[in-house]
Every structure is written in structure tokens, then in C-alpha cells.
Amino acid sequence: MSGSEGGAASLHPETRLVHAGTLRSQFGETSEALFLTQGHVYDSAEQCEARFLNKDPGFQYARFSNPTVTMLEQRMAAFEGAEACRATATGMAAVTAAVMGLVRAGDHVVAAQALFGSCRYVVEEHLPRYGVASTLVNGPDIEAWRKAVRPNTKVFFLESPSNPTLEVIDIAAVAAIAKEVGARLVVDNVFATPLFQRPLELGADIVVYSATKHIDGQGRCLGGLLLASEELIQTEIQTYLRQTGPAMSPFNAWVMLKALETLPLRVRRQAQSAAVIADWLAGQEKLSKVIFPGHKNHPQAATIAKQMSGPSTLIAFEVASGKDAAFRLLNAMKLIRISNNLGDAKSLIVHPATTTHQRFTPEVRASMGVTDGMIRLSIGLEHPDDLIADIKQALATV
Ligand SMILES: Cc1ncc(COP(=O)(O)O)c(C=O)c1O
């Protein structure tokens, strides 16, 4: 197998997403090969021993690494400008590995309160079971992060923009406080996509993705990605992943690897359509609120201008009359389908209060900004005029 190619930092991101990390077998295939194998054979017991001692480079067992998964990791690292990347079976596996890898019993974590339901579960309920306390703060309030710090604070965790409220947090400002107090900042960059926001350059220590979303982008496979410095991966993450086993399947890695080639085309087009649709929604009187990171009236517009190079493929909006009206709207959709996934080629719509954030009390949901009338819309690759026509006919039922 020949060495990895095409990852030079001087190349444009689009070029790196097509070529970086490619490992060619002796057959010289054009498209990356799918190595659907659990393990690898060794020429001798001595070579096997050396491989386990990391003295002989090569692959051992797919829970540790696999050539197709490695290609995805190398391509993603080149795109993100990270020294290292590890792929996991799901986005939640990447989030959990990042946080669990960094903490020990007795430590403390500070996290933004506006989080995807499962991320909030990990911070608020899972960590305390193992003796790791957590404090949730109002993410955009930078002083709140500082005030929440304790002598044993080891991790800051945030999502920006958040799911589903599209709240944006000043990553550089939070990273500066983390550095000052000796904590590591983990950023879930799913909603921004690697195209529009680069947390490592803003000072984050680890970036995580649900690759299930824009990276696959066509609703086929689950996956997660975790990016950081080689040192951090080696000291805090690698052993956790290897021994606890949330590995990505080679098949899913192959799908994601091929999907990365088209990520900029898809995400730029989806964000352009989202901007058109968000503008149209802003003019609808039945809606009490439209939140879109590309809008000048977004509550954190100044931070967005500073740290994001594009808006989002997601829009959050509120029907003034609450849950029943929101359900009528969802049920009347013809083209846009009800689904809790996002970042797909197909436009998808969901009612967060009864799905992704259903397990929280109404008070907690209110503190996160998830109201009964809130709807999350993920814009796909359809023509925006067709999507507007669908929303228009559905809004007539509200
Ligand atoms: C912000 C965010 N983080 C993490 C996840 C978890 O990803 P996965 O479903 O791939 O585990 C999601 C899924 O919706 C998400 O929206």
C-alpha cells in the first residue's frame, strides 16, 4: 500500500477533500478501496509482536484501525487543519470519548446549557455517575464561564451554533478562559460544519462531529469524528477508544470518505437555499420568531461575523400559537419530511420540544430556548422555490 497523498496544507480545502489521505493498494485503484476486514494477517509471530508493540507500522484489528477508516481520518484531519483525527461509530461516541477521555473522578466540567439532548445527558447525568461534577452556563455570556470555574475544572464543552436554537458562542473568548484556568475546550461543530467554522484555529482543543449529518449528507450512515493534536489524542483519547471499542465500521468510513469529496458543493448550496428560505420565513406574520445565523438580527450576529465564514443549513422558527399549530404545520408538509436527522440532501423538519428535547421538563426546555412553538428546519438540495411553496401551503393550515 502506497503512502498517503494530497494533503498539503497549501492546497485549497476542496482539493484536500478529494485527495487527502488516499492510501492506494498494489492495484492502483482510482476510487478509495473499501477494506471490509476485521483484522490483518502477519508474516510471522515476530512481526505480530512488533505490530502490537507499535514497532512495526501496519494494521492489526478494526477496533484499533482499518485502512479505509484511516483514509477518512487523514482526509478529515487535512481538511480541518488538525494533526490527528479518530473516527467513531456515532457522533455521540465522539462526544463521549472526548469528554470521558479528558476527565477523572473528582474533576469538574463546565458546559453551555443549550445543547443537543444527548450531549446534555452526557454532561448532566452520565458524568456525575463517575464522580465528575458539571455546571451548565448561559453559553453566550462569557463571564458566566469564568464564574463557573472551580479549582478542579478540566473541561469546557459547547455546541455552536446549538441544536436547535442556533445560539452562537464566542469560541475564542471561551478558549482563552479555558487556557487561563488549565481546562480543555471541546467544541461540537456539527451545526457549523467544518466548512463554515474552524474551532481549532479559534483555540479549541478538540472538535467533534456527528458525521451522520452533513459529512455523510445523504442519510445513509451513522458516524462520528474527533479531531485534536496528536499529543492529546495519544495521551487522552487513543487508549479509551481502543479499549472501549466505539469504532466506526469500514463500510461507513468508505461512505463518509466519498461524501467528503462533495461536502463543499452540498453545504454551500444548502446554506444558500437556507438563506433564501430564512428571508422568506422572516416575512411571515404567523411566525413569531425566525433564527438564522445569516440574519443581521441574530442575537449573536457580531460573534457570527467574527468566527463563521458562512451561515448554516438550519433554520429555527416559532409558530406564535404553540404546539398544536406546530404539529399542524409539520403534518401539512408534502415535500419536506418529518425527521429528526439533519444536514441531509432531503429537507427535513422536526418539533424539538417533543423529540430531541422531549426528555427535559418544560422549565429546562424554556431555559434552553426550546419553546412549544419552535420548529427546526434542515435545508436540503431541493430547489428553494419548491421548498418555499411547500412551507407556504403548510403555513396556510396554521
Ligand atoms: C449537535 C449534535 N451533536 C451530536 C449529535 C449526535 O450525533 P449521532 O446521532 O451521530 O450520534 C447530534 C445528533 O443530532 C447533534 O445534533
The ligand as a MOL file (V3000), in Angstrom:
LIG
                    3D

  0  0  0     0  0            999 V3000
M  V30 BEGIN CTAB
M  V30 COUNTS 16 16 0 0 0
M  V30 BEGIN ATOM
M  V30 1 C -25.1390 18.8530 17.8540 0
M  V30 2 C -25.1480 17.3580 17.8110 0
M  V30 3 N -24.1540 16.6840 18.4080 0
M  V30 4 C -24.1280 15.3330 18.4120 0
M  V30 5 C -25.1310 14.6050 17.8090 0
M  V30 6 C -25.0840 13.1140 17.8850 0
M  V30 7 O -24.7830 12.5150 16.6620 0
M  V30 8 P -25.1370 10.9990 16.3140 0
M  V30 9 O -26.6160 10.9330 16.1300 0
M  V30 10 O -24.3520 10.7180 15.0740 0
M  V30 11 O -24.6910 10.1730 17.4790 0
M  V30 12 C -26.1750 15.2670 17.1690 0
M  V30 13 C -27.2550 14.4940 16.5400 0
M  V30 14 O -28.3040 15.0090 16.1970 0
M  V30 15 C -26.1870 16.6840 17.1680 0
M  V30 16 O -27.1660 17.3730 16.5790 0
M  V30 END ATOM
M  V30 BEGIN BOND
M  V30 1 1 1 2
M  V30 2 1 2 3
M  V30 3 2 2 15
M  V30 4 2 3 4
M  V30 5 1 4 5
M  V30 6 1 5 6
M  V30 7 2 5 12
M  V30 8 1 6 7
M  V30 9 1 7 8
M  V30 10 2 8 9
M  V30 11 1 8 10
M  V30 12 1 8 11
M  V30 13 1 12 13
M  V30 14 1 12 15
M  V30 15 2 13 14
M  V30 16 1 15 16
M  V30 END BOND
M  V30 END CTAB
M  END
